[in-house]
Amino acid sequence: MSLHLNTEELYKKYNASNQIELSRLHFQTLFTYFPCLLIVASDGIVDEEEWVFVKYLSKFMAEGYKSSLTRSELENLQKVYFNELEYLIKTLEQWKDPFLDTLANYLEENDDEKEDILDILTLFAEASEGINDDEEKAIAEITERLKLEE
């Protein structure tokens, strides 16, 4: 996962707004998996079951750093990711367009990551009880906006 100039600008704005505890590299992971939150919140409400998926997503993102962190550091990173995902859900309208616009630009230069993002979106949508209409619509919008299928 390469770093991208526009993501640097987004990181600075996000950090100024939220005083995050994430390094620039860890923010890149949060940024890349942001569309999953749009699936979780596709019906406008994040219910108890969906919070389980948010927790799972935070663990999934932290696991990518398992080989370079101690167990304690990994658990802390998972908590930080969960807190950031919770913040993003609460402020989704503020961050949705900046994250998606920047991610679209990023993916123009990192085409190989498109399939992974589409796969994880579908995985999260199917994880509950299959893909419902709201999730299907959200996946279609994200796919089009990020040009995940061409």
N, CA, C and O atoms as a GROMACS GRO file, in nm:
protein
  600
    1MET      N    1   0.087  -0.117   0.000
    1MET     CA    2   0.000   0.000   0.000
    1MET      C    3   0.091   0.123   0.000
    1MET      O    4   0.157   0.152   0.100
    2SER      N    5   0.094   0.193  -0.108
    2SER     CA    6   0.182   0.309  -0.117
    2SER      C    7   0.113   0.433  -0.060
    2SER      O    8  -0.010   0.443  -0.058
    3LEU      N    9   0.194   0.526  -0.015
    3LEU     CA   10   0.140   0.652   0.036
    3LEU      C   11   0.111   0.743  -0.082
    3LEU      O   12   0.175   0.732  -0.187
    4HIS      N   13   0.017   0.830  -0.068
    4HIS     CA   14  -0.032   0.911  -0.178
    4HIS      C   15  -0.044   1.055  -0.130
    4HIS      O   16  -0.086   1.079  -0.016
    5LEU      N   17  -0.006   1.150  -0.214
    5LEU     CA   18  -0.003   1.291  -0.174
    5LEU      C   19  -0.138   1.340  -0.124
    5LEU      O   20  -0.145   1.405  -0.020
    6ASN      N   21  -0.246   1.312  -0.197
    6ASN     CA   22  -0.377   1.359  -0.154
    6ASN      C   23  -0.419   1.299  -0.021
    6ASN      O   24  -0.489   1.362   0.057
    7THR      N   25  -0.375   1.176   0.004
    7THR     CA   26  -0.409   1.115   0.133
    7THR      C   27  -0.335   1.186   0.246
    7THR      O   28  -0.382   1.191   0.359
    8GLU      N   29  -0.218   1.240   0.214
    8GLU     CA   30  -0.144   1.318   0.314
    8GLU      C   31  -0.224   1.442   0.355
    8GLU      O   32  -0.232   1.475   0.473
    9GLU      N   33  -0.281   1.509   0.258
    9GLU     CA   34  -0.364   1.627   0.287
    9GLU      C   35  -0.487   1.588   0.369
    9GLU      O   36  -0.524   1.658   0.463
   10LEU      N   37  -0.550   1.477   0.331
   10LEU     CA   38  -0.667   1.430   0.406
   10LEU      C   39  -0.627   1.394   0.549
   10LEU      O   40  -0.699   1.427   0.644
   11TYR      N   41  -0.514   1.327   0.564
   11TYR     CA   42  -0.464   1.290   0.697
   11TYR      C   43  -0.446   1.414   0.784
   11TYR      O   44  -0.485   1.415   0.901
   12LYS      N   45  -0.387   1.519   0.728
   12LYS     CA   46  -0.365   1.642   0.804
   12LYS      C   47  -0.497   1.706   0.846
   12LYS      O   48  -0.512   1.750   0.960
   13LYS      N   49  -0.593   1.712   0.754
   13LYS     CA   50  -0.725   1.769   0.787
   13LYS      C   51  -0.796   1.685   0.893
   13LYS      O   52  -0.853   1.738   0.988
   14TYR      N   53  -0.792   1.555   0.874
   14TYR     CA   54  -0.857   1.463   0.968
   14TYR      C   55  -0.792   1.473   1.105
   14TYR      O   56  -0.861   1.479   1.207
   15ASN      N   57  -0.661   1.474   1.107
   15ASN     CA   58  -0.587   1.483   1.232
   15ASN      C   59  -0.617   1.615   1.304
   15ASN      O   60  -0.633   1.616   1.426
   16ALA      N   61  -0.624   1.723   1.230
   16ALA     CA   62  -0.654   1.854   1.290
   16ALA      C   63  -0.794   1.856   1.350
   16ALA      O   64  -0.818   1.923   1.451
   17SER      N   65  -0.885   1.785   1.289
   17SER     CA   66  -1.023   1.781   1.336
   17SER      C   67  -1.043   1.687   1.454
   17SER      O   68  -1.127   1.712   1.540
   18ASN      N   69  -0.967   1.580   1.457
   18ASN     CA   70  -0.995   1.472   1.551
   18ASN      C   71  -0.881   1.440   1.646
   18ASN      O   72  -0.901   1.362   1.740
   19GLN      N   73  -0.764   1.496   1.626
   19GLN     CA   74  -0.648   1.465   1.710
   19GLN      C   75  -0.628   1.314   1.724
   19GLN      O   76  -0.625   1.261   1.834
   20ILE      N   77  -0.614   1.248   1.611
   20ILE     CA   78  -0.605   1.102   1.610
   20ILE      C   79  -0.473   1.052   1.665
   20ILE      O   80  -0.374   1.124   1.670
   21GLU      N   81  -0.475   0.927   1.706
   21GLU     CA   82  -0.356   0.861   1.759
   21GLU      C   83  -0.290   0.772   1.654
   21GLU      O   84  -0.199   0.696   1.686
   22LEU      N   85  -0.336   0.780   1.531
   22LEU     CA   86  -0.284   0.693   1.426
   22LEU      C   87  -0.164   0.754   1.355
   22LEU      O   88  -0.160   0.874   1.328
   23SER      N   89  -0.068   0.669   1.326
   23SER     CA   90   0.043   0.712   1.241
   23SER      C   91  -0.010   0.734   1.100
   23SER      O   92  -0.123   0.696   1.068
   24ARG      N   93   0.072   0.794   1.017
   24ARG     CA   94   0.032   0.817   0.878
   24ARG      C   95   0.003   0.684   0.808
   24ARG      O   96  -0.094   0.674   0.732
   25LEU      N   97   0.086   0.583   0.832
   25LEU     CA   98   0.067   0.452   0.771
   25LEU      C   99  -0.061   0.385   0.820
   25LEU      O  100  -0.135   0.327   0.740
   26HIS      N  101  -0.088   0.392   0.948
   26HIS     CA  102  -0.210   0.332   1.003
   26HIS      C  103  -0.334   0.406   0.954
   26HIS      O  104  -0.440   0.346   0.937
   27PHE      N  105  -0.321   0.535   0.932
   27PHE     CA  106  -0.432   0.611   0.874
   27PHE      C  107  -0.462   0.560   0.733
   27PHE      O  108  -0.578   0.554   0.692
   28GLN      N  109  -0.358   0.526   0.659
   28GLN     CA  110  -0.377   0.475   0.523
   28GLN      C  111  -0.468   0.352   0.523
   28GLN      O  112  -0.551   0.336   0.434
   29THR      N  113  -0.453   0.267   0.622
   29THR     CA  114  -0.539   0.149   0.633
   29THR      C  115  -0.682   0.190   0.662
   29THR      O  116  -0.775   0.140   0.600
   30LEU      N  117  -0.700   0.282   0.756
   30LEU     CA  118  -0.834   0.332   0.789
   30LEU      C  119  -0.899   0.392   0.664
   30LEU      O  120  -1.016   0.366   0.635
   31PHE      N  121  -0.824   0.470   0.594
   31PHE     CA  122  -0.870   0.536   0.472
   31PHE      C  123  -0.913   0.435   0.366
   31PHE      O  124  -1.017   0.452   0.302
   32THR      N  125  -0.834   0.332   0.347
   32THR     CA  126  -0.861   0.232   0.245
   32THR      C  127  -0.987   0.152   0.275
   32THR      O  128  -1.061   0.114   0.183
   33TYR      N  129  -1.012   0.125   0.402
   33TYR     CA  130  -1.129   0.045   0.440
   33TYR      C  131  -1.250   0.130   0.478
   33TYR      O  132  -1.352   0.076   0.520
   34PHE      N  133  -1.240   0.260   0.462
   34PHE     CA  134  -1.352   0.349   0.492
   34PHE      C  135  -1.482   0.308   0.422
   34PHE      O  136  -1.588   0.316   0.485
   35PRO      N  137  -1.479   0.265   0.296
   35PRO     CA  138  -1.606   0.228   0.231
   35PRO      C  139  -1.685   0.120   0.306
   35PRO      O  140  -1.807   0.114   0.293
   36CYS      N  141  -1.617   0.037   0.383
   36CYS     CA  142  -1.689  -0.065   0.462
   36CYS      C  143  -1.786   0.000   0.560
   36CYS      O  144  -1.893  -0.054   0.587
   37LEU      N  145  -1.749   0.116   0.613
   37LEU     CA  146  -1.839   0.187   0.704
   37LEU      C  147  -1.966   0.230   0.633
   37LEU      O  148  -2.074   0.230   0.692
   38LEU      N  149  -1.954   0.264   0.508
   38LEU     CA  150  -2.071   0.306   0.432
   38LEU      C  151  -2.168   0.189   0.412
   38LEU      O  152  -2.289   0.209   0.402
   39ILE      N  153  -2.115   0.069   0.407
   39ILE     CA  154  -2.200  -0.050   0.398
   39ILE      C  155  -2.268  -0.074   0.532
   39ILE      O  156  -2.389  -0.097   0.538
   40VAL      N  157  -2.191  -0.067   0.639
   40VAL     CA  158  -2.246  -0.088   0.774
   40VAL      C  159  -2.356   0.014   0.803
   40VAL      O  160  -2.457  -0.020   0.864
   41ALA      N  161  -2.336   0.137   0.760
   41ALA     CA  162  -2.432   0.245   0.789
   41ALA      C  163  -2.526   0.272   0.671
   41ALA      O  164  -2.588   0.378   0.665
   42SER      N  165  -2.538   0.178   0.579
   42SER     CA  166  -2.614   0.202   0.456
   42SER      C  167  -2.762   0.230   0.479
   42SER      O  168  -2.826   0.297   0.398
   43ASP      N  169  -2.817   0.179   0.589
   43ASP     CA  170  -2.959   0.206   0.617
   43ASP      C  171  -2.978   0.329   0.705
   43ASP      O  172  -3.090   0.361   0.745
   44GLY      N  173  -2.868   0.398   0.734
   44GLY     CA  174  -2.875   0.520   0.814
   44GLY      C  175  -2.866   0.498   0.963
   44GLY      O  176  -2.857   0.593   1.040
   45ILE      N  177  -2.867   0.372   1.005
   45ILE     CA  178  -2.861   0.338   1.147
   45ILE      C  179  -2.759   0.227   1.166
   45ILE      O  180  -2.759   0.129   1.091
   46VAL      N  181  -2.672   0.242   1.265
   46VAL     CA  182  -2.580   0.134   1.299
   46VAL      C  183  -2.636   0.067   1.424
   46VAL      O  184  -2.628   0.120   1.534
   47ASP      N  185  -2.693  -0.053   1.403
   47ASP     CA  186  -2.755  -0.123   1.515
   47ASP      C  187  -2.653  -0.209   1.589
   47ASP      O  188  -2.535  -0.211   1.554
   48GLU      N  189  -2.699  -0.279   1.692
   48GLU     CA  190  -2.610  -0.357   1.777
   48GLU      C  191  -2.532  -0.462   1.697
   48GLU      O  192  -2.412  -0.479   1.718
   49GLU      N  193  -2.599  -0.530   1.607
   49GLU     CA  194  -2.533  -0.631   1.525
   49GLU      C  195  -2.425  -0.568   1.436
   49GLU      O  196  -2.318  -0.626   1.416
   50GLU      N  197  -2.455  -0.451   1.383
   50GLU     CA  198  -2.358  -0.385   1.295
   50GLU      C  199  -2.237  -0.334   1.373
   50GLU      O  200  -2.127  -0.326   1.317
   51TRP      N  201  -2.255  -0.300   1.501
   51TRP     CA  202  -2.139  -0.262   1.582
   51TRP      C  203  -2.043  -0.379   1.597
   51TRP      O  204  -1.922  -0.359   1.610
   52VAL      N  205  -2.095  -0.501   1.595
   52VAL     CA  206  -2.008  -0.619   1.598
   52VAL      C  207  -1.919  -0.620   1.474
   52VAL      O  208  -1.801  -0.653   1.483
   53PHE      N  209  -1.975  -0.583   1.359
   53PHE     CA  210  -1.896  -0.577   1.236
   53PHE      C  211  -1.795  -0.463   1.239
   53PHE      O  212  -1.686  -0.475   1.183
   54VAL      N  213  -1.830  -0.353   1.304
   54VAL     CA  214  -1.735  -0.243   1.320
   54VAL      C  215  -1.616  -0.290   1.404
   54VAL      O  216  -1.501  -0.262   1.372
   55LYS      N  217  -1.646  -0.364   1.510
   55LYS     CA  218  -1.540  -0.418   1.595
   55LYS      C  219  -1.454  -0.517   1.515
   55LYS      O  220  -1.332  -0.516   1.526
   56TYR      N  221  -1.520  -0.600   1.436
   56TYR     CA  222  -1.447  -0.695   1.352
   56TYR      C  223  -1.358  -0.621   1.252
   56TYR      O  224  -1.244  -0.661   1.229
   57LEU      N  225  -1.409  -0.515   1.194
   57LEU     CA  226  -1.331  -0.437   1.098
   57LEU      C  227  -1.208  -0.377   1.165
   57LEU      O  228  -1.100  -0.377   1.106
   58SER      N  229  -1.224  -0.326   1.286
   58SER     CA  230  -1.108  -0.269   1.357
   58SER      C  231  -1.002  -0.376   1.383
   58SER      O  232  -0.883  -0.350   1.372
   59LYS      N  233  -1.047  -0.496   1.416
   59LYS     CA  234  -0.953  -0.607   1.438
   59LYS      C  235  -0.886  -0.645   1.306
   59LYS      O  236  -0.765  -0.666   1.301
   60PHE      N  237  -0.964  -0.654   1.201
   60PHE     CA  238  -0.914  -0.690   1.069
   60PHE      C  239  -0.806  -0.591   1.024
   60PHE      O  240  -0.701  -0.632   0.973
   61MET      N  241  -0.831  -0.462   1.042
   61MET     CA  242  -0.734  -0.360   1.001
   61MET      C  243  -0.606  -0.371   1.082
   61MET      O  244  -0.496  -0.360   1.028
   62ALA      N  245  -0.618  -0.393   1.213
   62ALA     CA  246  -0.500  -0.403   1.299
   62ALA      C  247  -0.418  -0.528   1.267
   62ALA      O  248  -0.295  -0.524   1.275
   63GLU      N  249  -0.484  -0.637   1.230
   63GLU     CA  250  -0.414  -0.763   1.201
   63GLU      C  251  -0.312  -0.748   1.088
   63GLU      O  252  -0.217  -0.826   1.082
   64GLY      N  253  -0.330  -0.653   1.003
   64GLY     CA  254  -0.234  -0.630   0.896
   64GLY      C  255  -0.096  -0.591   0.947
   64GLY      O  256   0.002  -0.596   0.873
   65TYR      N  257  -0.088  -0.552   1.072
   65TYR     CA  258   0.038  -0.509   1.133
   65TYR      C  259   0.088  -0.608   1.238
   65TYR      O  260   0.180  -0.578   1.313
   66LYS      N  261   0.027  -0.725   1.242
   66LYS     CA  262   0.055  -0.825   1.345
   66LYS      C  263   0.204  -0.860   1.355
   66LYS      O  264   0.256  -0.876   1.465
   67SER      N  265   0.271  -0.871   1.243
   67SER     CA  266   0.411  -0.914   1.244
   67SER      C  267   0.506  -0.808   1.298
   67SER      O  268   0.619  -0.840   1.335
   68SER      N  269   0.463  -0.683   1.303
   68SER     CA  270   0.554  -0.576   1.347
   68SER      C  271   0.518  -0.518   1.484
   68SER      O  272   0.582  -0.424   1.529
   69LEU      N  273   0.415  -0.572   1.549
   69LEU     CA  274   0.371  -0.518   1.678
   69LEU      C  275   0.368  -0.626   1.785
   69LEU      O  276   0.350  -0.744   1.755
   70THR      N  277   0.387  -0.584   1.909
   70THR     CA  278   0.367  -0.677   2.020
   70THR      C  279   0.217  -0.701   2.036
   70THR      O  280   0.136  -0.629   1.977
   71ARG      N  281   0.181  -0.799   2.113
   71ARG     CA  282   0.039  -0.828   2.136
   71ARG      C  283  -0.032  -0.707   2.196
   71ARG      O  284  -0.144  -0.673   2.156
   72SER      N  285   0.032  -0.642   2.291
   72SER     CA  286  -0.025  -0.525   2.356
   72SER      C  287  -0.043  -0.410   2.256
   72SER      O  288  -0.146  -0.343   2.255
   73GLU      N  289   0.058  -0.387   2.173
   73GLU     CA  290   0.049  -0.282   2.071
   73GLU      C  291  -0.062  -0.312   1.970
   73GLU      O  292  -0.133  -0.222   1.926
   74LEU      N  293  -0.075  -0.439   1.934
   74LEU     CA  294  -0.178  -0.480   1.840
   74LEU      C  295  -0.318  -0.456   1.898
   74LEU      O  296  -0.406  -0.406   1.830
   75GLU      N  297  -0.336  -0.493   2.025
   75GLU     CA  298  -0.464  -0.470   2.092
   75GLU      C  299  -0.495  -0.321   2.102
   75GLU      O  300  -0.609  -0.279   2.084
   76ASN      N  301  -0.392  -0.241   2.129
   76ASN     CA  302  -0.410  -0.096   2.136
   76ASN      C  303  -0.448  -0.039   2.000
   76ASN      O  304  -0.536   0.046   1.990
   77LEU      N  305  -0.381  -0.086   1.894
   77LEU     CA  306  -0.413  -0.039   1.760
   77LEU      C  307  -0.557  -0.074   1.723
   77LEU      O  308  -0.627   0.005   1.661
   78GLN      N  309  -0.600  -0.193   1.763
   78GLN     CA  310  -0.738  -0.233   1.737
   78GLN      C  311  -0.835  -0.138   1.807
   78GLN      O  312  -0.936  -0.099   1.748
   79LYS      N  313  -0.805  -0.101   1.931
   79LYS     CA  314  -0.891  -0.007   2.005
   79LYS      C  315  -0.892   0.131   1.938
   79LYS      O  316  -0.996   0.195   1.927
   80VAL      N  317  -0.776   0.175   1.894
   80VAL     CA  318  -0.767   0.304   1.826
   80VAL      C  319  -0.849   0.301   1.697
   80VAL      O  320  -0.923   0.395   1.667
   81TYR      N  321  -0.835   0.193   1.621
   81TYR     CA  322  -0.915   0.181   1.498
   81TYR      C  323  -1.064   0.182   1.530
   81TYR      O  324  -1.142   0.248   1.461
   82PHE      N  325  -1.104   0.111   1.634
   82PHE     CA  326  -1.246   0.110   1.670
   82PHE      C  327  -1.294   0.250   1.704
   82PHE      O  328  -1.401   0.292   1.661
   83ASN      N  329  -1.213   0.323   1.782
   83ASN     CA  330  -1.250   0.461   1.818
   83ASN      C  331  -1.262   0.550   1.695
   83ASN      O  332  -1.352   0.633   1.687
   84GLU      N  333  -1.172   0.532   1.600
   84GLU     CA  334  -1.176   0.612   1.478
   84GLU      C  335  -1.297   0.576   1.392
   84GLU      O  336  -1.361   0.664   1.334
   85LEU      N  337  -1.328   0.448   1.384
   85LEU     CA  338  -1.446   0.405   1.309
   85LEU      C  339  -1.574   0.459   1.374
   85LEU      O  340  -1.667   0.501   1.306
   86GLU      N  341  -1.576   0.458   1.506
   86GLU     CA  342  -1.691   0.513   1.579
   86GLU      C  343  -1.705   0.663   1.551
   86GLU      O  344  -1.815   0.712   1.526
   87TYR      N  345  -1.593   0.734   1.554
   87TYR     CA  346  -1.594   0.877   1.522
   87TYR      C  347  -1.644   0.901   1.379
   87TYR      O  348  -1.725   0.990   1.355
   88LEU      N  349  -1.594   0.821   1.285
   88LEU     CA  350  -1.634   0.839   1.145
   88LEU      C  351  -1.782   0.810   1.125
   88LEU      O  352  -1.847   0.878   1.044
   89ILE      N  353  -1.836   0.714   1.195
   89ILE     CA  354  -1.980   0.686   1.184
   89ILE      C  355  -2.059   0.806   1.234
   89ILE      O  356  -2.159   0.844   1.173
   90LYS      N  357  -2.014   0.864   1.344
   90LYS     CA  358  -2.086   0.979   1.402
   90LYS      C  359  -2.074   1.103   1.313
   90LYS      O  360  -2.161   1.190   1.317
   91THR      N  361  -1.969   1.111   1.235
   91THR     CA  362  -1.943   1.229   1.152
   91THR      C  363  -1.940   1.192   1.003
   91THR      O  364  -1.869   1.255   0.924
   92LEU      N  365  -2.015   1.091   0.967
   92LEU     CA  366  -2.010   1.036   0.831
   92LEU      C  367  -2.037   1.141   0.724
   92LEU      O  368  -1.969   1.142   0.621
   93GLU      N  369  -2.132   1.228   0.746
   93GLU     CA  370  -2.163   1.330   0.645
   93GLU      C  371  -2.046   1.424   0.622
   93GLU      O  372  -2.024   1.471   0.510
   94GLN      N  373  -1.971   1.453   0.727
   94GLN     CA  374  -1.855   1.542   0.715
   94GLN      C  375  -1.742   1.477   0.636
   94GLN      O  376  -1.674   1.545   0.558
   95TRP      N  377  -1.721   1.347   0.655
   95TRP     CA  378  -1.603   1.282   0.600
   95TRP      C  379  -1.629   1.196   0.476
   95TRP      O  380  -1.534   1.158   0.408
   96LYS      N  381  -1.754   1.165   0.447
   96LYS     CA  382  -1.784   1.074   0.336
   96LYS      C  383  -1.723   1.123   0.204
   96LYS      O  384  -1.647   1.049   0.141
   97ASP      N  385  -1.754   1.244   0.163
   97ASP     CA  386  -1.703   1.293   0.034
   97ASP      C  387  -1.552   1.311   0.033
   97ASP      O  388  -1.488   1.268  -0.063
   98PRO      N  389  -1.492   1.373   0.136
   98PRO     CA  390  -1.346   1.384   0.132
   98PRO      C  391  -1.274   1.248   0.124
   98PRO      O  392  -1.177   1.233   0.051
   99PHE      N  393  -1.323   1.151   0.201
   99PHE     CA  394  -1.260   1.019   0.197
   99PHE      C  395  -1.281   0.953   0.060
   99PHE      O  396  -1.185   0.902   0.002
  100LEU      N  397  -1.403   0.953   0.010
  100LEU     CA  398  -1.429   0.886  -0.118
  100LEU      C  399  -1.361   0.956  -0.236
  100LEU      O  400  -1.309   0.889  -0.325
  101ASP      N  401  -1.362   1.088  -0.237
  101ASP     CA  402  -1.294   1.161  -0.345
  101ASP      C  403  -1.145   1.133  -0.345
  101ASP      O  404  -1.085   1.109  -0.450
  102THR      N  405  -1.085   1.135  -0.227
  102THR     CA  406  -0.941   1.110  -0.217
  102THR      C  407  -0.911   0.964  -0.250
  102THR      O  408  -0.811   0.935  -0.315
  103LEU      N  409  -0.997   0.874  -0.204
  103LEU     CA  410  -0.977   0.732  -0.235
  103LEU      C  411  -0.990   0.706  -0.385
  103LEU      O  412  -0.914   0.626  -0.440
  104ALA      N  413  -1.082   0.772  -0.451
  104ALA     CA  414  -1.096   0.757  -0.597
  104ALA      C  415  -0.966   0.800  -0.667
  104ALA      O  416  -0.919   0.731  -0.758
  105ASN      N  417  -0.910   0.913  -0.626
  105ASN     CA  418  -0.783   0.959  -0.683
  105ASN      C  419  -0.670   0.861  -0.654
  105ASN      O  420  -0.588   0.830  -0.741
  106TYR      N  421  -0.666   0.812  -0.531
  106TYR     CA  422  -0.564   0.716  -0.490
  106TYR      C  423  -0.571   0.589  -0.575
  106TYR      O  424  -0.468   0.538  -0.619
  107LEU      N  425  -0.693   0.540  -0.598
  107LEU     CA  426  -0.710   0.416  -0.673
  107LEU      C  427  -0.676   0.430  -0.821
  107LEU      O  428  -0.648   0.331  -0.888
  108GLU      N  429  -0.680   0.552  -0.873
  108GLU     CA  430  -0.637   0.574  -1.011
  108GLU      C  431  -0.491   0.535  -1.028
  108GLU      O  432  -0.450   0.489  -1.135
  109GLU      N  433  -0.413   0.554  -0.922
  109GLU     CA  434  -0.270   0.521  -0.927
  109GLU      C  435  -0.239   0.386  -0.863
  109GLU      O  436  -0.126   0.338  -0.872
  110ASN      N  437  -0.337   0.326  -0.798
  110ASN     CA  438  -0.317   0.198  -0.729
  110ASN      C  439  -0.429   0.102  -0.768
  110ASN      O  440  -0.504   0.051  -0.684
  111ASP      N  441  -0.438   0.080  -0.897
  111ASP     CA  442  -0.546   0.000  -0.956
  111ASP      C  443  -0.555  -0.141  -0.896
  111ASP      O  444  -0.664  -0.198  -0.886
  112ASP      N  445  -0.441  -0.196  -0.855
  112ASP     CA  446  -0.437  -0.331  -0.801
  112ASP      C  447  -0.515  -0.346  -0.669
  112ASP      O  448  -0.546  -0.458  -0.629
  113GLU      N  449  -0.546  -0.236  -0.602
  113GLU     CA  450  -0.619  -0.242  -0.476
  113GLU      C  451  -0.771  -0.240  -0.493
  113GLU      O  452  -0.845  -0.264  -0.398
  114LYS      N  453  -0.817  -0.211  -0.614
  114LYS     CA  454  -0.961  -0.201  -0.638
  114LYS      C  455  -1.034  -0.332  -0.609
  114LYS      O  456  -1.138  -0.332  -0.543
  115GLU      N  457  -0.980  -0.441  -0.656
  115GLU     CA  458  -1.045  -0.571  -0.637
  115GLU      C  459  -1.055  -0.606  -0.489
  115GLU      O  460  -1.157  -0.658  -0.443
  116ASP      N  461  -0.949  -0.577  -0.413
  116ASP     CA  462  -0.950  -0.604  -0.269
  116ASP      C  463  -1.061  -0.525  -0.199
  116ASP      O  464  -1.130  -0.577  -0.113
  117ILE      N  465  -1.076  -0.399  -0.238
  117ILE     CA  466  -1.178  -0.315  -0.176
  117ILE      C  467  -1.317  -0.366  -0.210
  117ILE      O  468  -1.404  -0.373  -0.123
  118LEU      N  469  -1.339  -0.402  -0.334
  118LEU     CA  470  -1.469  -0.456  -0.374
  118LEU      C  471  -1.498  -0.588  -0.301
  118LEU      O  472  -1.611  -0.611  -0.258
  119ASP      N  473  -1.397  -0.673  -0.288
  119ASP     CA  474  -1.415  -0.800  -0.216
  119ASP      C  475  -1.453  -0.778  -0.070
  119ASP      O  476  -1.544  -0.844  -0.019
  120ILE      N  477  -1.385  -0.686  -0.003
  120ILE     CA  478  -1.414  -0.663   0.139
  120ILE      C  479  -1.551  -0.597   0.156
  120ILE      O  480  -1.620  -0.625   0.255
  121LEU      N  481  -1.591  -0.512   0.064
  121LEU     CA  482  -1.725  -0.453   0.070
  121LEU      C  483  -1.832  -0.562   0.063
  121LEU      O  484  -1.926  -0.564   0.142
  122THR      N  485  -1.815  -0.652  -0.032
  122THR     CA  486  -1.911  -0.761  -0.049
  122THR      C  487  -1.910  -0.854   0.072
  122THR      O  488  -2.015  -0.897   0.119
  123LEU      N  489  -1.792  -0.884   0.122
  123LEU     CA  490  -1.779  -0.970   0.240
  123LEU      C  491  -1.854  -0.911   0.359
  123LEU      O  492  -1.927  -0.982   0.427
  124PHE      N  493  -1.836  -0.783   0.383
  124PHE     CA  494  -1.903  -0.720   0.497
  124PHE      C  495  -2.054  -0.714   0.477
  124PHE      O  496  -2.130  -0.730   0.572
  125ALA      N  497  -2.096  -0.691   0.355
  125ALA     CA  498  -2.240  -0.686   0.328
  125ALA      C  499  -2.304  -0.824   0.346
  125ALA      O  500  -2.414  -0.835   0.399
  126GLU      N  501  -2.235  -0.928   0.302
  126GLU     CA  502  -2.289  -1.064   0.312
  126GLU      C  503  -2.282  -1.120   0.453
  126GLU      O  504  -2.353  -1.215   0.485
  127ALA      N  505  -2.197  -1.064   0.537
  127ALA     CA  506  -2.171  -1.120   0.669
  127ALA      C  507  -2.294  -1.123   0.758
  127ALA      O  508  -2.304  -1.210   0.845
  128SER      N  509  -2.386  -1.032   0.741
  128SER     CA  510  -2.505  -1.034   0.826
  128SER      C  511  -2.598  -1.144   0.777
  128SER      O  512  -2.574  -1.261   0.806
  129GLU      N  513  -2.700  -1.111   0.708
  129GLU     CA  514  -2.793  -1.212   0.656
  129GLU      C  515  -2.807  -1.195   0.506
  129GLU      O  516  -2.918  -1.188   0.452
  130GLY      N  517  -2.695  -1.188   0.439
  130GLY     CA  518  -2.698  -1.163   0.296
  130GLY      C  519  -2.701  -1.014   0.270
  130GLY      O  520  -2.709  -0.933   0.363
  131ILE      N  521  -2.695  -0.978   0.145
  131ILE     CA  522  -2.691  -0.837   0.107
  131ILE      C  523  -2.834  -0.785   0.094
  131ILE      O  524  -2.911  -0.833   0.011
  132ASN      N  525  -2.868  -0.685   0.176
  132ASN     CA  526  -3.003  -0.626   0.166
  132ASN      C  527  -3.002  -0.514   0.061
  132ASN      O  528  -2.898  -0.481   0.005
  133ASP      N  529  -3.119  -0.458   0.036
  133ASP     CA  530  -3.133  -0.356  -0.069
  133ASP      C  531  -3.047  -0.233  -0.043
  133ASP      O  532  -2.985  -0.179  -0.135
  134ASP      N  533  -3.042  -0.187   0.085
  134ASP     CA  534  -2.962  -0.069   0.118
  134ASP      C  535  -2.814  -0.096   0.093
  134ASP      O  536  -2.742  -0.011   0.038
  135GLU      N  537  -2.768  -0.215   0.133
  135GLU     CA  538  -2.628  -0.250   0.113
  135GLU      C  539  -2.595  -0.265  -0.036
  135GLU      O  540  -2.490  -0.221  -0.082
  136GLU      N  541  -2.686  -0.326  -0.109
  136GLU     CA  542  -2.666  -0.342  -0.253
  136GLU      C  543  -2.654  -0.206  -0.323
  136GLU      O  544  -2.568  -0.186  -0.409
  137LYS      N  545  -2.741  -0.115  -0.284
  137LYS     CA  546  -2.738   0.020  -0.340
  137LYS      C  547  -2.606   0.090  -0.304
  137LYS      O  548  -2.544   0.155  -0.389
  138ALA      N  549  -2.564   0.077  -0.177
  138ALA     CA  550  -2.438   0.139  -0.132
  138ALA      C  551  -2.319   0.081  -0.207
  138ALA      O  552  -2.230   0.155  -0.248
  139ILE      N  553  -2.317  -0.050  -0.225
  139ILE     CA  554  -2.207  -0.114  -0.299
  139ILE      C  555  -2.203  -0.062  -0.442
  139ILE      O  556  -2.096  -0.032  -0.495
  140ALA      N  557  -2.319  -0.051  -0.505
  140ALA     CA  558  -2.325  -0.001  -0.643
  140ALA      C  559  -2.274   0.142  -0.652
  140ALA      O  560  -2.198   0.176  -0.743
  141GLU      N  561  -2.314   0.227  -0.557
  141GLU     CA  562  -2.270   0.367  -0.557
  141GLU      C  563  -2.120   0.378  -0.535
  141GLU      O  564  -2.051   0.453  -0.604
  142ILE      N  565  -2.068   0.301  -0.438
  142ILE     CA  566  -1.925   0.304  -0.408
  142ILE      C  567  -1.846   0.249  -0.528
  142ILE      O  568  -1.743   0.306  -0.566
  143THR      N  569  -1.894   0.140  -0.585
  143THR     CA  570  -1.827   0.079  -0.700
  143THR      C  571  -1.817   0.178  -0.816
  143THR      O  572  -1.712   0.190  -0.880
  144GLU      N  573  -1.925   0.248  -0.841
  144GLU     CA  574  -1.925   0.347  -0.950
  144GLU      C  575  -1.834   0.465  -0.917
  144GLU      O  576  -1.755   0.509  -1.000
  145ARG      N  577  -1.847   0.516  -0.796
  145ARG     CA  578  -1.771   0.636  -0.758
  145ARG      C  579  -1.620   0.610  -0.756
  145ARG      O  580  -1.541   0.696  -0.794
  146LEU      N  581  -1.582   0.490  -0.711
  146LEU     CA  582  -1.440   0.456  -0.703
  146LEU      C  583  -1.390   0.384  -0.828
  146LEU      O  584  -1.272   0.349  -0.838
  147LYS      N  585  -1.481   0.361  -0.922
  147LYS     CA  586  -1.446   0.290  -1.047
  147LYS      C  587  -1.380   0.155  -1.015
  147LYS      O  588  -1.274   0.123  -1.068
  148LEU      N  589  -1.445   0.079  -0.927
  148LEU     CA  590  -1.389  -0.049  -0.885
  148LEU      C  591  -1.400  -0.156  -0.992
  148LEU      O  592  -1.321  -0.250  -0.995
  149GLU      N  593  -1.498  -0.142  -1.080
  149GLU     CA  594  -1.514  -0.235  -1.193
  149GLU      C  595  -1.509  -0.155  -1.322
  149GLU      O  596  -1.580  -0.056  -1.339
  150GLU      N  597  -1.425  -0.200  -1.412
  150GLU     CA  598  -1.416  -0.128  -1.540
  150GLU      C  599  -1.418  -0.225  -1.655
  150GLU      O  600  -1.412  -0.183  -1.770
   0.00000   0.00000   0.00000
